[in-house]
Amino acid sequence: MKKITPFQLIILAVFFLAAIIGVAFFSQYDASPVPKEEVIGNVEIWGTYDARIIATWLADLSDANENLKGITYREFSESSFGQEVLVALAENRAPGLLLLDNTQLYEQYNRIFQLTGDIYPKNTFRQTFLEVAEVYFTDQGILGVPIIVDPVVMFWNRNLFSSAGEVRPPIVWQEFFRLVPIFTERGDNFTINQTALPFGEAVNVTNAKEILSTLIIQTGNPITAPAAGGYISTLVGSDAYPSGVPALSFYTEFANPTTDNYSWNRSLPQSREYFLGGKSAVYFGYASEVKPLQLKNPNLNFDIAEIPQSETAEQKSVYAALYGLFIPNAAPDKTSSFRAMSALSDSNSLEVLQDIVKLATPRRDLAGQTAGDDLFTDIFRREAIYAKTYIDPQDDSTRRIISSMIEGITSGRKSIDEALLLADEEINVLFKK
């Protein structure tokens, strides 16, 4: 028998080692159509958005892509959501993702895992999503990814307009000065029996905060802005931003009984109900209010138009609620959370969501699509392109602050400058909590 030479021993050792590596490699190989490194796994999303809508969306997506079957959603009430998240984090049972709007984001700000440039470059984000989503930018990176834009729109009563010989709703706010005497019916003792527009008060103007936010944003004031260590209110204006005084002055003008533009007072019903009753020429609400309004009064002959702009504005803008997905710092598997977030915000996924909610999504590649026979979606998509939003420290609190500001002016207790300054200070206090 021949002796094995040292060279042969080396060759045999090399082949033996290669065989071991090959066995190890193939034992780890996953023959599924989805590469193992891209498998998402189980990711639970928590939020206050309607579970019926999100569940339908996720079901449609998982039917087309088995890799998304592990993504689930749990809905909470708005009143309990913040506390539920806080307790879950304390008990080490955080969800994989949070679905938040821009009024909920600040409360969770310090609990959110920010996407740095090596994870998600800002330039990629800007090329993918509409400008409204850049409210998610911070010095450290990106807070999350957007999925739904819900802008404020103008609902208008077609019967009232046609009866008055008006062929279209106003395009600029200044047109309402002409329309007030046409549509507003006043009785004795400053009573109002029909109105051109429900502006001027807070207690009975549905969406007063959103309307005033739109007017202020249209002047070029962002309402809140990033600052060292967080955010600040910009209501009073600065070298960088114009004051909110002109917007507030315009809004409250229509509740002043000493002016020719008087068309609203606090004794009237909620503006939404007044519109539904055919007593208001226009109503300002979210795009998502279409179906509720149709269900509440199927006989109301209304249409929708883009929000009016100022005749002096250099560019269009409108306030919108922005919903997005965010990864908690304590997420059980951040890699799976990021993969789920990316999959849910891609073009195919958001196109499915868009068809379900009949609202706009914030992706640039979907913004230019037409909605075919759908009556209103094209309007919502056009507004989404120029929509803006802001980080709100706490929705209920800022709603009370703005309501108090408006009532202080209309009651005569405060000047516009005094009321605006106080509101600015109170919002800044919220940001410091």
Backbone torsions as a table, in degrees:
resi	resn	phi	psi	omega
1	MET	NA	130.1	-178.7
2	LYS	-69.4	143.8	173.9
3	LYS	-77.3	143.4	177.5
4	ILE	-79.8	124.8	-177.9
5	THR	-76.2	160.3	176.4
6	PRO	-56.6	-36.2	179.6
7	PHE	-63.8	-43.2	179.3
8	GLN	-64.3	-37.0	177.9
9	LEU	-60.5	-41.3	-179.7
10	ILE	-64.5	-43.6	-179.7
11	ILE	-62.0	-44.8	-180.0
12	LEU	-62.6	-39.7	-179.9
13	ALA	-63.6	-40.0	179.6
14	VAL	-63.4	-45.3	-179.9
15	PHE	-65.4	-37.6	179.8
16	PHE	-64.2	-43.1	178.9
17	LEU	-64.6	-39.6	179.0
18	ALA	-64.1	-37.9	179.2
19	ALA	-64.1	-41.6	179.3
20	ILE	-62.6	-44.8	179.9
21	ILE	-62.5	-40.5	179.8
22	GLY	-63.3	-43.3	177.9
23	VAL	-61.3	-44.4	179.9
24	ALA	-62.1	-42.4	-178.3
25	PHE	-62.7	-49.6	-175.6
26	PHE	-71.3	-24.1	175.8
27	SER	-69.1	-23.4	180.0
28	GLN	-94.8	-7.9	-174.0
29	TYR	-71.8	133.6	179.1
30	ASP	-109.2	118.2	-175.2
31	ALA	-83.8	4.7	179.4
32	SER	-66.4	157.9	-178.6
33	PRO	-68.1	-16.6	179.6
34	VAL	-98.2	122.0	178.4
35	PRO	-54.2	142.4	-173.9
36	LYS	-58.3	-34.3	-176.6
37	GLU	-71.6	-12.2	-179.0
38	GLU	-105.1	-2.4	-179.8
39	VAL	-63.6	132.1	-174.6
40	ILE	-84.2	-45.7	-177.0
41	GLY	82.9	-158.8	-176.6
42	ASN	-90.5	122.9	178.0
43	VAL	-135.9	119.8	178.1
44	GLU	-99.0	132.3	177.5
45	ILE	-104.0	134.9	175.3
46	TRP	-113.1	141.8	176.4
47	GLY	-174.2	-177.1	178.5
48	THR	-109.8	-1.5	179.4
49	TYR	-68.9	150.5	-175.6
50	ASP	-51.2	117.7	-176.9
51	ALA	-64.5	-29.6	-179.3
52	ARG	-63.5	-39.3	-179.7
53	ILE	-70.3	-48.5	-177.7
54	ILE	-65.9	-38.9	179.4
55	ALA	-64.6	-40.3	177.0
56	THR	-62.7	-43.3	179.0
57	TRP	-60.0	-51.5	-177.9
58	LEU	-63.6	-36.5	178.9
59	ALA	-65.5	-43.6	178.5
60	ASP	-62.1	-40.5	-179.4
61	LEU	-68.6	-42.9	-177.3
62	SER	-70.6	-25.6	174.6
63	ASP	-64.6	-32.7	-179.3
64	ALA	-90.2	-21.8	-176.0
65	ASN	-145.5	106.1	-177.1
66	GLU	-62.1	-21.7	-179.5
67	ASN	-65.0	-15.9	-178.3
68	LEU	-100.1	3.5	-176.1
69	LYS	-65.0	-23.2	-178.5
70	GLY	-83.4	-2.5	180.0
71	ILE	-88.7	122.7	-179.4
72	THR	-127.5	167.2	-177.5
73	TYR	-133.7	141.5	177.3
74	ARG	-128.7	123.5	-178.5
75	GLU	-93.9	139.7	175.4
76	PHE	-122.8	158.7	173.2
77	SER	-72.4	150.9	-179.2
78	GLU	-62.2	-32.0	-177.6
79	SER	-71.8	-27.9	-175.6
80	SER	-105.8	-9.5	-170.1
81	PHE	-59.7	-50.5	-177.2
82	GLY	-57.4	-43.5	179.9
83	GLN	-67.6	-38.3	178.9
84	GLU	-61.4	-42.7	179.4
85	VAL	-65.2	-44.0	-179.4
86	LEU	-59.9	-46.3	-179.9
87	VAL	-65.3	-41.5	-179.4
88	ALA	-62.0	-40.3	179.0
89	LEU	-65.9	-40.2	-179.8
90	ALA	-65.1	-31.2	-177.1
91	GLU	-96.4	9.6	176.5
92	ASN	59.1	42.9	176.9
93	ARG	-134.3	44.0	-178.5
94	ALA	-65.7	149.3	174.6
95	PRO	-73.2	170.0	178.4
96	GLY	-77.3	-32.2	179.8
97	LEU	-144.1	153.7	171.8
98	LEU	-114.3	137.1	173.7
99	LEU	-105.5	109.0	-172.9
100	LEU	-126.7	150.8	168.4
101	ASP	-99.2	177.8	-173.3
102	ASN	-69.3	-13.5	176.2
103	THR	-89.3	-12.2	-179.8
104	GLN	-102.6	-13.9	-169.6
105	LEU	-66.7	-40.8	-174.3
106	TYR	-64.8	-36.4	179.5
107	GLU	-61.1	-31.4	-178.6
108	GLN	-99.3	2.6	-170.2
109	TYR	-50.6	-49.7	-176.4
110	ASN	-76.3	-6.0	179.5
111	ARG	-103.0	3.3	-175.1
112	ILE	-100.2	136.4	176.5
113	PHE	-82.0	116.2	-176.8
114	GLN	-84.0	139.5	-178.5
115	LEU	-87.1	106.8	-179.1
116	THR	-76.9	172.0	-173.7
117	GLY	-60.6	-29.0	179.4
118	ASP	-75.6	-18.2	177.5
119	ILE	-93.2	-47.2	-178.3
120	TYR	-146.7	97.7	-178.9
121	PRO	-62.5	140.2	-179.6
122	LYS	-62.2	-34.1	-179.7
123	ASN	-65.2	-37.7	175.9
124	THR	-64.3	-42.2	178.3
125	PHE	-60.4	-46.9	-178.3
126	ARG	-62.4	-36.0	179.9
127	GLN	-76.0	-20.4	-176.8
128	THR	-92.0	-41.1	-171.8
129	PHE	-115.4	157.3	178.7
130	LEU	-66.7	163.5	-173.6
131	GLU	-60.9	-30.6	-179.0
132	VAL	-56.0	-29.8	-176.5
133	ALA	-75.5	-12.1	-178.8
134	GLU	-71.1	-2.8	171.7
135	VAL	-64.0	-16.6	178.4
136	TYR	-81.4	-5.4	-179.4
137	PHE	-74.5	140.2	172.4
138	THR	-134.0	175.1	176.6
139	ASP	-64.0	-28.5	-176.7
140	GLN	-86.1	-23.6	-177.5
141	GLY	160.1	-131.3	-177.3
142	ILE	-125.7	135.0	-177.1
143	LEU	-73.9	-38.3	-177.1
144	GLY	-174.4	-164.9	179.1
145	VAL	-123.2	141.7	-177.2
146	PRO	-85.5	153.8	177.4
147	ILE	-132.0	-26.1	-177.7
148	ILE	-139.2	136.3	171.2
149	VAL	-114.7	125.4	-179.1
150	ASP	-121.9	88.9	-174.5
151	PRO	-82.7	161.4	172.0
152	VAL	-78.3	135.3	179.6
153	VAL	-129.3	171.2	178.2
154	MET	-107.7	116.9	172.1
155	PHE	-89.0	136.6	179.6
156	TRP	-135.3	143.4	-176.3
157	ASN	-82.3	110.8	-175.8
158	ARG	-66.0	-36.1	-179.5
159	ASN	-65.2	-44.6	-179.8
160	LEU	-64.6	-41.5	-178.9
161	PHE	-66.7	-45.2	-178.7
162	SER	-68.0	-36.7	178.1
163	SER	-64.3	-30.0	179.5
164	ALA	-88.0	0.7	-179.6
165	GLY	77.6	17.7	178.9
166	GLU	-96.7	124.9	-173.4
167	VAL	-90.4	-13.3	-179.2
168	ARG	-152.5	159.3	175.8
169	PRO	-77.2	165.4	-178.5
170	PRO	-65.8	146.4	178.1
171	ILE	-99.2	-32.8	176.8
172	VAL	-120.3	153.4	-176.7
173	TRP	-61.4	-34.6	-175.6
174	GLN	-63.2	-19.1	177.5
175	GLU	-64.6	-23.1	-179.0
176	PHE	-66.9	-24.9	176.2
177	PHE	-62.0	-32.8	176.3
178	ARG	-79.4	-32.7	-174.4
179	LEU	-82.3	-22.5	-178.2
180	VAL	-55.5	-52.2	179.2
181	PRO	-66.8	-21.5	179.7
182	ILE	-75.5	-43.6	-173.3
183	PHE	-100.1	-27.0	-174.2
184	THR	-82.3	127.1	176.7
185	GLU	-112.7	115.8	-177.7
186	ARG	-106.3	144.6	175.3
187	GLY	-109.0	-162.8	178.3
188	ASP	-71.0	157.6	175.9
189	ASN	54.7	40.5	175.3
190	PHE	64.9	18.9	176.3
191	THR	-73.3	155.0	-179.7
192	ILE	-127.4	126.3	-178.0
193	ASN	-104.2	-16.8	175.9
194	GLN	-160.3	147.6	-175.5
195	THR	-130.5	154.1	173.2
196	ALA	-77.5	-43.7	176.6
197	LEU	-156.4	143.4	-178.2
198	PRO	-89.9	78.4	178.9
199	PHE	-118.8	155.8	167.9
200	GLY	117.1	-30.7	179.6
201	GLU	-112.2	178.9	177.7
202	ALA	-122.8	-40.7	-172.1
203	VAL	-62.2	-33.1	-177.8
204	ASN	-122.3	19.2	173.1
205	VAL	-106.3	105.4	177.7
206	THR	-60.2	133.0	-179.8
207	ASN	66.9	30.0	179.2
208	ALA	-57.1	-40.4	-179.9
209	LYS	-62.7	-44.0	-178.5
210	GLU	-68.3	-37.4	179.0
211	ILE	-64.9	-48.9	-179.6
212	LEU	-66.0	-36.0	175.5
213	SER	-59.2	-41.9	178.5
214	THR	-62.3	-46.5	-178.6
215	LEU	-62.1	-40.5	-179.4
216	ILE	-70.1	-44.5	178.7
217	ILE	-60.4	-36.2	-179.2
218	GLN	-67.5	-17.1	175.4
219	THR	-83.7	-9.1	-177.4
220	GLY	101.5	5.5	178.2
221	ASN	-96.2	123.3	-175.3
222	PRO	-79.5	-4.9	179.6
223	ILE	78.3	-51.0	169.8
224	THR	-134.4	156.9	-178.0
225	ALA	-149.3	153.8	176.6
226	PRO	-62.4	144.7	176.4
227	ALA	-145.5	173.9	-179.5
228	ALA	-56.7	119.4	176.8
229	GLY	82.3	3.1	179.3
230	GLY	161.5	-125.6	-176.8
231	TYR	-138.2	160.2	176.3
232	ILE	-136.5	158.9	172.5
233	SER	-78.9	144.4	177.7
234	THR	-117.6	15.1	-172.6
235	LEU	-55.8	-40.7	-175.6
236	VAL	-78.3	-10.9	179.7
237	GLY	86.3	170.8	-178.3
238	SER	-165.5	-169.9	175.1
239	ASP	-62.7	-27.9	-177.0
240	ALA	-88.9	-28.0	-173.5
241	TYR	-132.5	143.0	175.6
242	PRO	-70.4	159.2	179.9
243	SER	-71.8	153.8	175.9
244	GLY	-81.8	1.5	-176.5
245	VAL	-58.5	-49.9	-178.3
246	PRO	-57.9	-40.1	179.9
247	ALA	-65.8	-43.2	-179.8
248	LEU	-68.2	-36.1	177.5
249	SER	-64.5	-44.0	178.7
250	PHE	-63.0	-45.9	-176.1
251	TYR	-61.6	-46.5	-175.2
252	THR	-77.8	-13.6	179.3
253	GLU	-54.7	-35.8	-172.1
254	PHE	-82.0	-3.4	174.9
255	ALA	-108.2	7.2	-178.7
256	ASN	-93.5	108.9	-175.7
257	PRO	-68.5	-8.6	-179.8
258	THR	-90.3	-1.4	-178.8
259	THR	-110.5	161.9	178.0
260	ASP	-69.9	-16.1	-177.3
261	ASN	-92.9	6.1	-179.8
262	TYR	-59.4	121.0	-178.3
263	SER	-149.3	8.6	-179.0
264	TRP	-155.2	146.7	172.6
265	ASN	-148.4	169.0	-172.2
266	ARG	-77.5	-5.0	177.7
267	SER	-81.3	-12.2	-177.9
268	LEU	-78.9	162.9	177.0
269	PRO	-65.9	175.7	172.8
270	GLN	-55.8	138.6	-175.3
271	SER	-58.7	-32.8	178.7
272	ARG	-63.3	-43.9	179.4
273	GLU	-69.6	-35.6	178.6
274	TYR	-63.3	-40.7	177.4
275	PHE	-66.8	-44.2	179.3
276	LEU	-61.3	-29.5	178.5
277	GLY	-84.2	3.7	177.7
278	GLY	77.4	20.1	-175.9
279	LYS	-105.4	-0.4	-179.9
280	SER	-129.2	132.9	-178.4
281	ALA	-66.5	-33.4	-178.9
282	VAL	-139.0	163.5	175.3
283	TYR	-148.0	139.8	-179.4
284	PHE	-111.3	120.6	-178.3
285	GLY	-152.9	177.3	179.0
286	TYR	-69.9	152.6	175.1
287	ALA	-57.7	-33.0	-178.7
288	SER	-70.2	-4.7	-180.0
289	GLU	-85.7	-2.1	-175.8
290	VAL	-57.0	-56.2	-176.5
291	LYS	-62.8	-45.3	176.9
292	PRO	-57.2	-39.0	178.6
293	LEU	-67.3	-41.6	179.3
294	GLN	-63.8	-39.1	179.8
295	LEU	-71.1	-35.7	-177.3
296	LYS	-69.5	-38.0	177.8
297	ASN	-144.0	87.3	-178.3
298	PRO	-62.4	-19.2	-177.0
299	ASN	-90.0	-5.4	-179.1
300	LEU	-72.8	122.2	-178.2
301	ASN	-90.4	87.2	-178.3
302	PHE	-120.8	162.5	174.4
303	ASP	-133.8	176.8	-179.2
304	ILE	-127.7	141.2	176.4
305	ALA	-133.2	160.3	174.1
306	GLU	-63.0	153.3	-178.1
307	ILE	-62.3	138.6	176.0
308	PRO	-61.9	156.2	177.5
309	GLN	-119.2	167.2	173.6
310	SER	-76.8	142.3	179.7
311	GLU	-67.8	-13.8	178.1
312	THR	-101.6	0.4	-176.2
313	ALA	-68.9	141.1	178.4
314	GLU	-83.8	-23.7	178.3
315	GLN	-150.3	157.8	179.9
316	LYS	-75.7	150.5	172.3
317	SER	-161.4	156.2	178.9
318	VAL	-156.7	146.4	176.6
319	TYR	-75.9	141.9	176.7
320	ALA	-140.8	145.8	168.0
321	ALA	-78.3	137.7	-177.9
322	LEU	-123.5	123.9	179.9
323	TYR	-107.5	137.6	-178.4
324	GLY	-147.7	173.1	179.2
325	LEU	-109.2	138.6	-174.7
326	PHE	-138.9	145.1	-179.2
327	ILE	-96.7	120.8	175.2
328	PRO	-66.9	148.5	175.0
329	ASN	-56.5	-33.4	-175.7
330	ALA	-95.8	16.2	178.7
331	ALA	-54.3	138.3	-175.8
332	PRO	-63.4	-29.1	-179.8
333	ASP	-148.8	93.4	-175.3
334	LYS	-63.8	-31.1	179.3
335	THR	-63.7	-46.5	177.8
336	SER	-65.3	-37.5	178.9
337	SER	-62.3	-43.2	-179.7
338	PHE	-66.8	-39.9	178.2
339	ARG	-63.7	-40.9	178.1
340	ALA	-65.2	-44.5	178.0
341	MET	-58.4	-44.8	-179.4
342	SER	-65.3	-42.5	-178.9
343	ALA	-66.4	-39.5	-176.8
344	LEU	-75.3	-19.6	-179.1
345	SER	-104.9	9.1	177.6
346	ASP	-78.2	172.0	-172.0
347	SER	-61.6	-44.0	-178.2
348	ASN	-64.2	-43.8	-178.3
349	SER	-65.4	-45.1	-177.7
350	LEU	-73.2	-24.6	174.2
351	GLU	-67.3	-37.9	175.9
352	VAL	-64.5	-45.1	179.4
353	LEU	-62.7	-40.4	179.8
354	GLN	-59.6	-40.1	179.5
355	ASP	-69.4	-28.2	-179.5
356	ILE	-78.3	-49.0	-173.8
357	VAL	-87.4	-15.0	-177.4
358	LYS	58.1	33.7	175.6
359	LEU	-120.7	-179.6	179.1
360	ALA	-88.7	147.1	168.4
361	THR	-104.4	158.5	-173.2
362	PRO	-88.7	13.7	179.0
363	ARG	-82.4	136.5	179.3
364	ARG	-64.5	-36.1	-176.7
365	ASP	-74.0	-9.2	176.5
366	LEU	-106.6	-17.8	-173.5
367	ALA	-63.5	-31.1	-176.6
368	GLY	-88.2	-1.4	179.9
369	GLN	-69.1	150.7	173.9
370	THR	-99.0	152.8	-173.5
371	ALA	-97.1	10.1	177.5
372	GLY	65.5	-123.1	-176.6
373	ASP	-82.3	-8.0	179.4
374	ASP	-64.2	129.8	-170.5
375	LEU	-67.6	-39.5	-166.1
376	PHE	-118.0	-16.4	-171.4
377	THR	-61.1	-34.9	178.3
378	ASP	-60.4	-37.6	177.7
379	ILE	-63.6	-44.8	-179.2
380	PHE	-62.6	-38.0	-179.8
381	ARG	-70.0	-38.5	178.1
382	ARG	-64.4	-42.4	179.6
383	GLU	-66.5	-35.9	179.8
384	ALA	-58.8	-31.7	-178.6
385	ILE	-64.2	-36.6	-179.9
386	TYR	-110.2	12.5	179.6
387	ALA	-68.9	153.6	174.0
388	LYS	-136.7	157.2	176.7
389	THR	-147.0	-178.3	-179.6
390	TYR	-150.6	158.9	176.4
391	ILE	-77.7	118.0	-177.4
392	ASP	-100.3	125.7	-176.1
393	PRO	-64.1	-34.7	178.7
394	GLN	-171.3	114.0	-169.0
395	ASP	-55.8	-52.3	-177.5
396	ASP	-60.2	-41.9	-177.4
397	SER	-68.6	-45.0	-179.9
398	THR	-69.1	-30.2	175.8
399	ARG	-64.0	-40.8	177.8
400	ARG	-67.8	-39.8	179.5
401	ILE	-62.3	-46.8	-179.6
402	ILE	-66.7	-39.2	177.1
403	SER	-61.7	-44.0	178.7
404	SER	-64.4	-38.3	178.5
405	MET	-61.7	-46.8	-179.2
406	ILE	-65.1	-45.3	-178.2
407	GLU	-67.9	-31.0	176.2
408	GLY	-63.1	-35.6	179.9
409	ILE	-76.6	-49.1	-175.5
410	THR	-68.6	-24.7	177.7
411	SER	-82.7	-13.6	-178.2
412	GLY	85.4	4.2	-178.7
413	ARG	-74.0	-27.9	-177.9
414	LYS	-136.6	151.2	170.7
415	SER	-77.4	166.6	179.5
416	ILE	-61.7	-41.9	179.6
417	ASP	-63.6	-43.1	-179.5
418	GLU	-64.6	-45.3	-178.7
419	ALA	-64.3	-40.2	-179.4
420	LEU	-67.5	-41.1	179.2
421	LEU	-62.8	-43.0	179.7
422	LEU	-64.2	-44.1	179.0
423	ALA	-62.0	-41.0	177.9
424	ASP	-59.0	-45.5	-179.8
425	GLU	-64.6	-41.2	-177.5
426	GLU	-69.2	-36.2	176.8
427	ILE	-68.0	-37.7	177.1
428	ASN	-64.8	-33.3	175.5
429	VAL	-63.2	-40.9	178.2
430	LEU	-60.8	-39.4	-179.4
431	PHE	-68.5	-21.8	-178.6
432	LYS	-89.4	-8.6	-179.1
433	LYS	-72.9	NA	NA
